[in-house]
Amino acid sequence: MPGDTKKKLVIIESPAKAKSLKSYLGRGWDVVASYGHVRDLPLNRLGVNIETLEPVYTILPRKRAAVAKLRKTASSYSEIYLAADPDREGEAICWHIYKLLQGKGISFRRIRFNSVTREAVQAASRTASDIDMNLVDAQQARRVMDRLVGYKISPYLWRTVGKGLSAGRVQTVALRLIVERELAIKSFAPREFWPVTAEFKQNSSVFQTKLFKIDGKRADGDRHSPGSRETADRVLNQTRGETLWKISSLVEKNKARRPVPPFITSSLQVAASARLSMPPSVTMRLAQDLYEGFEIDGETTGLITYMRTDSVRIEPAAIADCRSFVEQKWSTRELSPKPRRYRASGGAQDAHEAIRPTDVRRTPEEMTGILDDRHLKLYSLVWKRFVATQMADAVVAETEVLVSSGELVFKATGQKVVSRGFALADPAQLKISGKIPELSEGSVELLGVTAEQKFTKPLPRYSEAALVSEMKKKAIGRPSTYVSIIATLKKRVYVEVKDKKLIPTEVGMVTADLLVKLFPHLFDVGFTATLEELLDLVASGKTSYKEAVKQLYTPLAASLEEAMRRLPEIKASMVKETAEKCPLCGKVLLEKMGKYGKFLACSGFPSCRYTRPVNEDTTSTVSDVKCAKCGKDMLLRNGRYGRYLACSDPVCGHTQPVPVGVKCPVPDCNGELVERRSRRGKVFYSCSRYPDCDFAMWNKPVARECPRCGFPLLEERKKGVFCPSCKKKID
């Protein structure tokens, strides 16, 4: 019964933090985990009352046991503190737990801490407050908006493109950005240009210059350089014909450079991608670990502040601590004259501060041996960026040299560091262009001049980090959604990753085109950003949940009505008659669009169900395998997902994986290993008797017994042949 114990109960999301919180709070507290969300909209129905636009929640099936355990535990306490993450999602989790556990005699309080440290947790426990219903309403509005778009528009995609596809309020806009960039690349017309470079000498100093002006007009860069070989040749001859070359201008100026703001979610993902080659999903997983903490001196301690934020604000105490550290490690001279404070850009929630180390005195060097390599690299990135914010400006001397003769002017620029300032902590921030030797105004000697043919290039495809940066710039999505949006695009096969770039698939291109045409207002970048601003207004209490959802649902309902009216027209436009005949019945084959792209289907459907992918290689060779269904020869073919065996009789239609000539190593199995592909298209090898035998391996098997341990097969790796059992390399 409530009140049976004087202890207080704390409910957090992650069990990883339970032990550390228990030690921070002391003997009068117990800590349990909810393991994230416990209640949500139902999985298999809309879950939103269309008349009132109110959500209808249910306990998640996989969380029923956890909820029952929470209820049993909570019944023994009169005071319960809810300590989910300090964001809208965390606030909503606390509210859902409260709704499930509320009862007579139980009081609920909300505690928020931005870092998992003893000081932060104890301070939060002393300043507990009520659940912020404005934040809860903002999260509910986002959830309901996303559900309405997904459940109302996705079925339309199933009826026009293919089953299993999905639309999303933010997901589709992100896909639109990727598709529009791809279309711009494909339609891009390269333009030829010929930049001219000359080498000069003054005394013993040799330096490179670029053509800057001809007859007082710009002649550099892709816009102004000579546009053809003929023009470039004329410039080269004109340059070689000049004899009185001199340095007509030499200007050196010292310029101060300020350190960039501390990390927010998007900038951390971009920096980790550029410097550490980490995709955003990995960055956020490692950052979560650093936030939840590692064991230091026998106590689990969080090493960075909360990592889902779009605010660059730094708490005054953290600024003071950082300045004290800088003064001790370097000197007062390396401090900025005044504490640096950064302001969030428009659209930032500013709910909590920037990402920074919880204790600036825990240097990356001190964390060596405590953190593994990847965690240490990410921590070092955060630590250096934060420390640099309170350090002095770097001073860079910028030199500009103009070399002229007649109507020709060549220019050279260079930089050198006068004072490193913040670069003492974060050298990667201070990038310096080419150096120029010691020169003076006066005559110079032309050593040579060349012109190189170049072509303008389109904007590059988005990397995952670049897409995050663009979404942040256009106010699409929020820090907690970036990674999940990209993951959904890949899961739905709307995009694929090649050379670390996001490339829209055929299905992605068709889906984006269809949705943007039918729902132009809904999937407009500006409208999506406006909805994010509206959610911010809900969070601050300046507008209501219902008003926010209504602003989405009104255009959604109107667009859906028009889309349903055009459904027959849209479906017809997705089918194209071909000149090919069906090999089974002789009727015309139709080109259709499906979940995995274009495919050919018999026009005699449903009486004839022949189909094949459009891009399937129809050439085949006869294998020595007989069809398990009819006994005829099996043909080796190449399809969308690689090689496979198909019966030579089209009426039979039986297909099976390709055997690799290696017996299954499981004792008494009698199966053989076959080549298969995972959901993500990666080749692996498994037993032909699956699911009766579940043996599988990623590397290609080799039909040789291990000479060391006797394992019946080996495997090919990049560095040679290894035994999968004893892990030894085999000569």
Backbone hydrogen bonds, N-H to C=O, Kabsch-Sander energy under -0.5 kcal/mol:
donor,donor_aa,acceptor,acceptor_aa,energy
4,D,1,M,-1.7
5,T,76,S,-0.6
8,K,28,G,-2.4
9,L,79,E,-2.3
10,V,30,D,-2.9
11,I,81,Y,-2.9
12,I,10,V,-0.6
12,I,32,V,-2.5
17,K,14,S,-1.2
18,A,15,P,-0.9
19,K,15,P,-0.6
21,L,17,K,-2.6
22,K,18,A,-2.3
23,S,19,K,-1.8
24,Y,20,S,-2.1
25,L,21,L,-2.5
26,G,22,K,-1.7
29,W,26,G,-1.2
30,D,8,K,-2.8
32,V,10,V,-2.6
34,S,12,I,-3.0
35,Y,13,E,-1.6
40,D,58,T,-2.4
49,N,54,E,-2.8
50,I,48,V,-0.8
53,L,49,N,-3.5
54,E,49,N,-0.6
56,V,47,G,-2.9
57,Y,55,P,-0.5
58,T,40,D,-2.8
60,L,38,V,-1.4
63,K,60,L,-2.1
64,R,61,P,-1.2
67,V,63,K,-2.7
68,A,64,R,-2.3
69,K,65,A,-2.0
70,L,66,A,-2.4
71,R,67,V,-2.8
72,K,68,A,-2.0
73,T,69,K,-2.5
74,A,70,L,-3.2
75,S,71,R,-1.4
76,S,73,T,-1.6
77,Y,74,A,-1.9
80,I,107,S,-2.7
81,Y,9,L,-3.7
82,L,109,R,-3.2
83,A,11,I,-3.1
83,A,81,Y,-0.6
87,D,85,D,-2.0
91,E,87,D,-2.6
92,A,88,R,-2.4
93,I,89,E,-2.2
94,C,90,G,-2.2
95,W,91,E,-2.0
96,H,92,A,-2.6
97,I,93,I,-2.3
98,Y,94,C,-2.5
99,K,95,W,-2.4
100,L,96,H,-1.6
101,L,97,I,-2.1
102,Q,98,Y,-2.0
106,I,103,G,-1.5
107,S,78,S,-2.9
107,S,105,G,-0.5
109,R,80,I,-2.3
110,R,129,S,-3.9
111,I,82,L,-2.4
116,V,291,Y,-0.7
117,T,115,S,-1.6
121,V,117,T,-2.7
122,Q,118,R,-2.4
123,A,119,E,-2.2
124,A,120,A,-2.1
125,S,121,V,-2.1
126,R,122,Q,-1.2
127,T,123,A,-0.9
127,T,124,A,-0.5
128,A,125,S,-0.6
129,S,110,R,-2.7
133,M,131,I,-1.1
136,V,132,D,-1.8
137,D,133,M,-2.7
138,A,134,N,-1.9
139,Q,135,L,-2.1
140,Q,136,V,-2.7
141,A,137,D,-2.7
142,R,138,A,-2.0
143,R,139,Q,-2.5
144,V,140,Q,-2.8
145,M,141,A,-2.7
146,D,142,R,-2.5
147,R,143,R,-2.2
148,L,144,V,-2.9
149,V,145,M,-2.2
150,G,146,D,-2.6
151,Y,147,R,-3.0
152,K,148,L,-1.7
153,I,149,V,-2.3
154,S,149,V,-0.6
154,S,150,G,-1.5
156,Y,153,I,-0.7
157,L,153,I,-1.5
158,W,154,S,-1.9
159,R,155,P,-1.6
160,T,156,Y,-1.1
161,V,157,L,-3.2
162,G,157,L,-1.5
165,L,162,G,-1.0
172,T,168,G,-2.0
174,A,170,V,-2.4
175,L,171,Q,-2.3
176,R,172,T,-2.2
177,L,173,V,-1.9
178,I,174,A,-1.8
179,V,175,L,-2.8
180,E,176,R,-2.9
181,R,177,L,-1.9
182,E,178,I,-2.0
183,L,179,V,-2.7
184,A,180,E,-2.0
185,I,181,R,-2.0
186,K,182,E,-2.4
187,S,183,L,-2.0
188,F,184,A,-0.6
188,F,185,I,-0.6
193,F,454,K,-2.6
194,W,226,P,-2.9
197,T,450,T,-2.9
198,A,209,T,-1.9
199,E,448,G,-2.8
200,F,207,F,-2.5
201,K,445,E,-2.0
202,Q,205,S,-2.8
205,S,202,Q,-2.4
206,V,204,S,-0.5
207,F,200,F,-2.3
209,T,198,A,-2.6
210,K,411,K,-2.6
211,L,196,V,-2.8
212,F,409,V,-3.1
213,K,409,V,-2.0
214,I,217,K,-2.5
215,D,407,E,-1.9
216,G,407,E,-0.5
217,K,214,I,-2.1
219,A,212,F,-2.5
224,H,220,D,-1.3
225,S,221,G,-1.8
232,A,228,S,-2.4
233,D,229,R,-2.9
234,R,230,E,-1.8
235,V,231,T,-2.0
236,L,232,A,-2.5
237,N,233,D,-2.6
238,Q,234,R,-2.3
239,T,235,V,-2.5
240,R,236,L,-2.6
241,G,237,N,-1.4
242,E,238,Q,-0.7
242,E,239,T,-0.9
245,W,243,T,-1.1
246,K,404,S,-1.7
247,I,442,G,-3.7
248,S,246,K,-1.0
248,S,402,L,-1.8
249,S,402,L,-1.4
251,V,400,E,-2.5
253,K,398,E,-2.5
255,K,253,K,-0.5
255,K,396,V,-2.9
257,R,394,A,-3.0
263,F,355,I,-0.6
265,T,309,T,-2.7
268,L,264,I,-2.4
269,Q,265,T,-2.0
270,V,266,S,-2.2
271,A,267,S,-2.6
272,A,268,L,-2.6
273,S,269,Q,-1.7
274,A,270,V,-2.3
275,R,271,A,-3.0
276,L,271,A,-0.5
276,L,272,A,-1.5
277,S,273,S,-0.9
278,M,272,A,-1.8
282,V,279,P,-0.6
283,T,279,P,-2.3
284,M,280,P,-2.5
285,R,281,S,-1.6
286,L,282,V,-2.6
287,A,283,T,-2.5
288,Q,284,M,-2.1
289,D,285,R,-1.6
290,L,286,L,-2.3
291,Y,287,A,-2.3
292,E,288,Q,-2.7
293,G,289,D,-2.3
294,F,301,T,-2.1
296,I,299,E,-2.9
299,E,296,I,-1.4
301,T,294,F,-2.7
302,G,116,V,-3.8
303,L,290,L,-3.2
304,I,290,L,-0.9
305,T,356,R,-2.4
306,Y,114,N,-2.2
309,T,307,M,-0.8
318,A,315,E,-0.5
319,I,315,E,-2.0
320,A,316,P,-2.5
321,D,317,A,-2.2
322,C,318,A,-2.2
323,R,319,I,-2.4
324,S,320,A,-2.0
325,F,321,D,-1.9
326,V,322,C,-2.6
327,E,323,R,-2.2
328,Q,324,S,-1.8
329,K,325,F,-2.8
330,W,326,V,-2.8
334,E,331,S,-1.2
335,L,332,T,-1.6
336,S,390,Q,-1.9
348,A,345,S,-1.7
354,A,313,R,-3.1
355,I,263,F,-2.7
356,R,354,A,-0.5
358,T,303,L,-2.1
362,R,359,D,-2.2
363,T,361,R,-1.6
367,M,363,T,-1.3
368,T,364,P,-0.6
368,T,365,E,-0.8
369,G,371,L,-0.8
370,I,367,M,-1.6
371,L,367,M,-2.4
376,L,372,D,-2.6
377,K,373,D,-2.2
378,L,374,R,-2.0
379,Y,375,H,-2.7
380,S,376,L,-2.7
381,L,377,K,-1.8
382,V,378,L,-2.0
383,W,379,Y,-3.0
384,K,380,S,-2.6
385,R,381,L,-1.8
386,F,382,V,-2.2
387,V,383,W,-2.6
388,A,384,K,-2.1
389,T,385,R,-0.8
389,T,386,F,-1.0
390,Q,387,V,-1.3
391,M,388,A,-1.7
392,A,334,E,-2.6
394,A,257,R,-2.1
395,V,419,S,-2.6
396,V,255,K,-2.8
396,V,394,A,-0.5
397,A,416,K,-3.0
398,E,253,K,-3.3
398,E,396,V,-0.6
399,T,397,A,-0.5
399,T,414,G,-2.9
400,E,251,V,-2.7
401,V,412,A,-3.0
402,L,249,S,-2.7
403,V,401,V,-0.5
403,V,410,F,-3.0
404,S,246,K,-2.5
405,S,408,L,-2.1
408,L,405,S,-2.0
409,V,213,K,-2.2
410,F,403,V,-3.5
411,K,210,K,-3.1
412,A,401,V,-2.3
414,G,399,T,-2.0
415,Q,433,S,-0.6
415,Q,434,G,-1.3
416,K,397,A,-1.7
418,V,395,V,-2.9
419,S,395,V,-1.9
422,F,392,A,-1.8
423,A,420,R,-2.4
424,L,421,G,-2.0
425,A,422,F,-1.5
426,D,422,F,-2.1
429,Q,426,D,-1.7
430,L,427,P,-1.4
431,K,429,Q,-1.1
442,G,247,I,-0.9
444,V,245,W,-2.1
445,E,201,K,-2.7
447,L,199,E,-3.2
447,L,445,E,-0.6
448,G,199,E,-1.3
450,T,197,T,-2.9
452,E,195,P,-1.8
454,K,193,F,-2.7
456,T,191,R,-2.1
467,L,463,S,-2.3
468,V,464,E,-2.0
469,S,465,A,-2.3
470,E,466,A,-2.3
471,M,467,L,-2.7
472,K,468,V,-2.4
473,K,469,S,-2.3
474,K,470,E,-2.3
475,A,472,K,-1.1
476,I,471,M,-3.1
477,G,475,A,-0.6
481,T,478,R,-2.7
482,Y,478,R,-1.0
485,I,481,T,-2.3
486,I,482,Y,-1.8
487,A,483,V,-2.4
488,T,484,S,-2.2
489,L,485,I,-2.0
490,K,486,I,-1.9
491,K,487,A,-2.5
492,R,488,T,-2.6
493,V,490,K,-1.2
494,Y,489,L,-2.3
495,V,489,L,-1.3
496,E,503,I,-2.5
498,K,496,E,-0.6
498,K,501,K,-2.2
501,K,498,K,-1.7
502,L,462,Y,-3.6
503,I,496,E,-2.9
503,I,501,K,-0.6
505,T,494,Y,-2.4
509,M,505,T,-2.5
510,V,506,E,-2.3
511,T,507,V,-2.9
512,A,508,G,-2.4
513,D,509,M,-2.3
514,L,510,V,-2.6
515,L,511,T,-2.7
516,V,512,A,-2.5
517,K,513,D,-1.8
518,L,514,L,-2.4
519,F,515,L,-2.7
523,F,519,F,-2.1
524,D,521,H,-1.1
528,T,524,D,-2.3
529,A,525,V,-2.1
530,T,526,G,-2.1
531,L,527,F,-2.0
532,E,528,T,-1.7
533,E,529,A,-2.0
534,L,530,T,-2.1
535,L,531,L,-2.2
536,D,532,E,-1.7
537,L,533,E,-1.8
538,V,534,L,-1.9
539,A,535,L,-2.4
540,S,536,D,-1.6
541,G,538,V,-1.3
542,K,537,L,-2.5
543,T,537,L,-1.0
548,A,544,S,-1.8
549,V,545,Y,-2.3
550,K,546,K,-2.3
551,Q,547,E,-1.7
552,L,548,A,-0.8
552,L,549,V,-0.7
553,Y,549,V,-2.8
554,T,550,K,-2.3
556,L,552,L,-1.6
557,A,553,Y,-2.9
558,A,554,T,-1.7
559,S,555,P,-2.4
560,L,556,L,-2.4
561,E,557,A,-1.9
562,E,558,A,-1.7
563,A,559,S,-2.5
564,M,560,L,-2.5
565,R,561,E,-1.5
566,R,562,E,-1.4
567,L,564,M,-1.0
570,I,566,R,-2.6
571,K,567,L,-2.8
572,A,568,P,-2.2
573,S,569,E,-1.7
574,M,570,I,-0.8
574,M,571,K,-0.8
575,V,572,A,-1.4
576,K,591,E,-2.3
578,T,589,L,-2.1
582,C,587,K,-3.4
586,G,582,C,-1.8
589,L,580,E,-2.4
590,L,601,A,-3.4
591,E,576,K,-3.9
592,K,590,L,-0.6
592,K,599,F,-3.0
594,G,597,G,-2.0
597,G,594,G,-1.6
599,F,592,K,-2.3
600,L,612,R,-3.6
601,A,590,L,-2.5
602,C,610,Y,-2.0
603,S,588,V,-2.3
605,F,602,C,-1.4
607,S,604,G,-1.2
608,C,604,G,-1.0
612,R,600,L,-1.9
614,V,598,K,-1.5
616,E,613,P,-1.2
617,D,638,N,-1.4
618,T,616,E,-0.8
621,T,636,L,-1.5
623,S,634,M,-2.7
627,C,632,K,-3.5
631,G,627,C,-1.6
634,M,625,V,-2.1
635,L,646,A,-3.8
636,L,621,T,-3.4
637,R,635,L,-0.6
637,R,644,Y,-2.9
638,N,617,D,-0.8
639,G,642,G,-2.8
642,G,639,G,-1.7
644,Y,637,R,-2.1
645,L,656,Q,-2.8
646,A,635,L,-2.6
647,C,654,H,-2.7
648,S,633,D,-2.4
652,C,649,D,-0.8
653,G,649,D,-1.9
656,Q,645,L,-2.2
658,V,675,E,-0.6
660,V,673,L,-2.2
664,C,671,G,-2.5
669,C,666,V,-1.7
673,L,662,V,-3.0
674,V,686,S,-2.8
675,E,658,V,-2.9
676,R,684,F,-3.0
678,S,682,K,-2.6
681,G,678,S,-2.0
684,F,676,R,-2.3
685,Y,697,M,-3.1
686,S,674,V,-1.8
687,C,695,F,-1.9
688,S,672,E,-2.2
690,Y,687,C,-1.5
692,D,689,R,-1.8
693,C,689,R,-0.7
697,M,685,Y,-2.7
702,V,714,L,-2.8
704,R,702,V,-2.5
706,C,711,F,-2.9
710,G,706,C,-1.7
714,L,702,V,-2.3
715,E,722,F,-2.6
716,E,700,K,-2.8
717,R,720,G,-2.9
720,G,717,R,-1.6
721,V,730,I,-0.5
722,F,715,E,-2.6
723,C,728,K,-2.2
727,K,723,C,-1.5
730,I,721,V,-3.3
